Amino acid sequence: MILVTGGAGFIGTNLIDRLIKEKEDVISFDKKKFKNKNITIFKGDLSKSKDLKIFIEYIGRVKLIIHLGAIARVHTSIKEPKKVLINNLVSTINVLDYANEFNIPIIYAGSSSKFAGANKSPYAFSKYKGEELCKLYNQLYGLRVYVCRFYNVYGNHQIEKGKYSTVIGVFEKQFRENKPLTIVGDGTQKRDFTHIDDIVAGIIKAKNMIMDSKYSYLEFDFGTAISYSINQVANMFGKDYPKKYIKSRDGEYNFSLADNAYTKNTLNWKPSRKLSNYIKNIVNP
């Protein structure tokens, strides 16, 4: 059985669907309520040891943990630093302790924000320190851990509104509703956008490798190695489509670009989906 933390989220939802298609037994742990008739779902808070203890007593031992659970988004962490830091770091410690007790390998969801500067936001700091905790448990206890970093994910089940929304999700919703595209800052900031199908495919490959590999600790970057400015992305919806520029936010970084050569060579993985084609299908369905 595979445990997916954060299974109600954008990436978790897509990953669980894929795991089910591959005939894997899956159980999920998340704060949010969600429905999936094909898996066992446990609602709880991983940062609370009592919730984790009840969960462990319920499920016993699993063969693999894919730890996606976290409070995401940079601007959320700027507003609520204590909440994000405690949740993300304590959750990861609790998961690592559980995995170490039963010698269960872990795939940890890292973040490309690490390369923009771990001290740019509490979120970036928490994800970077999560990686360091993974290294600690690997080097000190021999726990098998693979870190998978994701670059600006978009696609099916993406969040389109609220504080956890993604830029592609926001643009898609605004376009669908014939509203101007809201661009944060001057729009020159560049991002490496990666389709959710490619992210999930990468996690599956990492899953297969960690179960059989002699390598106890590896790091993978799942990105396209192509960056687009937010202005370029907005123009994909139409150069003349109305845009609205809004005030920039603290903690946002100016550039992301994956170096995916190691991931491609080691996992035999490569991104197959293009952002321009995805948006083209939205504009001309």
N, C-alpha and C positions, 0 to 999 in steps of 0.2 A: 504494500500500500504506500502511496505517495502523499505526503502532507504538503499542501500549498497554503501558506499564510497569505492573508490579503486576497483571498480568492474572489471577493466581491468587487474588486477594483477592475480597472480597464485592462491591464495586462493579465491579471489573474483570471478574469472571465474567459478571455481568449485562450489562455494556456490550458485551463481545465477542459474546455471544449475539445482541444486537440488531444489531450491525454486520454479523454474518454474514447475518442475515435481510435486511438491506438490500443484500446482495450486495457488500459491501466485502471487499477482500483485507486480512487482518489478520495481524500478527506480534506476539508478546508476549515480554517480557523480565521474568523474576521470579526471586527466590531460591528460591522454593518449587517443588517438583515438582507438576505438574498435567497433566491430559490433556484435549485437545480435538482430535479428529481433523480438524477443519475449518480449523485454523490451524497455522502454524509457531511452535514454542515454543523459546525460548532460555533456558536456565537459567544465571543468573549474578548478580553483585553489581554494581549500577550505581555504587556508591561506590568500586569498584576500576577504575581506568583501563584496566588490562590486559584485564579482562572486556569492557568497553565497546569497546575497540579490536578485539578478536576478533569481537565482535558486528557492528560496523560493516563490517569486512572481509567478513563473511558475507552481510549483507543489502544493503550499499550504501546507497542513498538511499531514503527514504520520503517520502510527500507530507504527512504530518501525524504529530505525536507527541501522544498523550494521556498525560500524566505523572501516573499515580496512585500509583506506587511510593513507599512510605514505611513506616517503623515507626510504627504508629498507637497510640493510646490514651494518655491522660494519665498514669495510674498506672504504666504500664510505663516511661514516660520519667522519672518521679520516681525510680524504682529504678535505672535504667540511663541516666543523662543523657548520658554521653560517647558511648555506643553510638548512641543515638537522634540526637543532634546531628550526629555525624560522618556517619552513614548518610544522614539526610534532607538535610542541606545539601550534602555532597559529591556525592551522587547528582544533586541538582538542578543543581549547577554542571556536572557532566559532561554531563548531558542538554542543558543550554543551550549548552555549547561545541559539542557535536555538531550541534545544530540550527543554530547560527550559522554553522558551517563550510559547511553545505549549504543554508542559507537555508530551513529547514523550519519552518513555523509550529507553535506549541505551545499546547495547552490544559493548564494547570496546575491540579491539584486543591488548592485552598486549603482553609481550615477556618474554621468559625464561631467557633472558640476565639479567633480574633484579637480579637473584640469583647469578650471576657470579660477580656482582658489578656494580652498576648504574654509577659509574664514570670510568668504563673501556673504554667507548667510548661515543661520542655524541649521537649515536643511542640509546644505552642502557639508557643513561640519559633521553633522550626525551620520551622514552616509559614508564620509571618508573614515571617521572613527569606527564605523561599523566594519569597514574593510580591515582596519588595524586590529580590531577584536578577532576577526576571522583568522588573521595571521597569527595572533597570539595563541589561539586554541589549536591551530595547526602545529605550530612550532613547539609548544609546551606539552600538548597532550596527544599529538599525532592525529588529530581529527581531520578527516578529508573535507576540504572546502574549495569550491570554485567560485570566483567572483565574476559576475556577468554585468557589465555596465551598459546601460541603455542610453541611446541618443535620441531625444525629442521624438517620442513615439506618437504615431497617428494611425487612424484606421477604425475598423469596426468596434463599437462599444466605447469609443473615446468620449470623454466628458466635454459637453458643449456649453455648460453654464455653471456659475458658482465659482467658489474660490479654488476648486481643483481642476478647472477647465484647461484644455490645451489650446494653443493658438490656432491650430488647424481646425479643431472642433468649434471654436468660437467663430472663425471665418466661415466655416461651412454652414453653421446655423444662421449667421447674419445674411449670407448670400441667399439661403433658402427662404428667408423672411423678407428679402428685398431691402435690407438695411445696410448702411455704410459699414465697411470693414474698419474696426477700431485697431489702430496701430499704436503700440506703446513706444513713446519716445520718438526719434526721428526715423525709425524703421531701417536703419543701416546695420543694426546688429544681425549677425549671421548665425545660422543654426544648421546642424546636420540632422535632417529629418529622416526617420526610419520607420517603415511600415510595420504594423503589429504582426503581420504574418511572418516577416523576416525575423523579428524578435523572438517569436514563439518557436520558429524553426531552429534558431540558435540555442534556445534553452533546451529543446529536445535533444539536440546533438550533445550539449554539455551533460545532460542527464545520462545519456547512453555511455559517454566516456567516463564519467566519475564512478559509475557502477563497476566498470571493468578495468580502469586504468591503474597503472603503477604510480602515476603522478598524484600526489596527495594535495597539492595546492597549485592552482592555475588561475590566471586572470584573462578575461576575454572582453573585448570592446565590440559591441554590436552597433555599428553605424555604417553609413554608405560611403564615407570618405568624400562626400560632396556637401558643400555648404551653400545655402541660399540666404540672402538678406530677407527680412520680413517684408520689405518693399517689393522684392522680386516675387515672393509668395503671393502677396496681395494682387500683383499684376497678373498672375496666372488666372485669376478669376475674371480678368478683363482690365486692360490698361485704363479704360475710361470708366470702370466701375467705381462708384464713390467710395472714398476713404475718409476716415476721421482720425486725426492724430490726438492722442491723449498723453498725459503727463507720464514720464518715465518713473519706474519704481525702484526703490532701494534693493540692493542685493542681486539685481539682474546682471548677467554677464554679457559681454559684447560678441563672443565668438565661441563656436564649438565645431570641432572637426575630428572625426574618428580616425585613428590609425588602426585600420582593421586587418593589416597584413598578417599579423600573428594569428588572429582568429581564423582568417580564411585558410591559412596553411595548416593549422593544428586541428581545427574542427571540420575542415572541408566544407566551410560555410561561406556563402556570399549573398549579399542582398539582391533580391530579384525584382523588387517593386520600385517604381519611380514616382516621386511626388507629383511631377508634372502630369503624368498619366492619370493619377488618382484625381487630381483637381479637374482635369479635362473631362472626366466622366461625371463630375458633379455639375460642371457648367453645361455640358451637352449630354444629358443622360440618355 
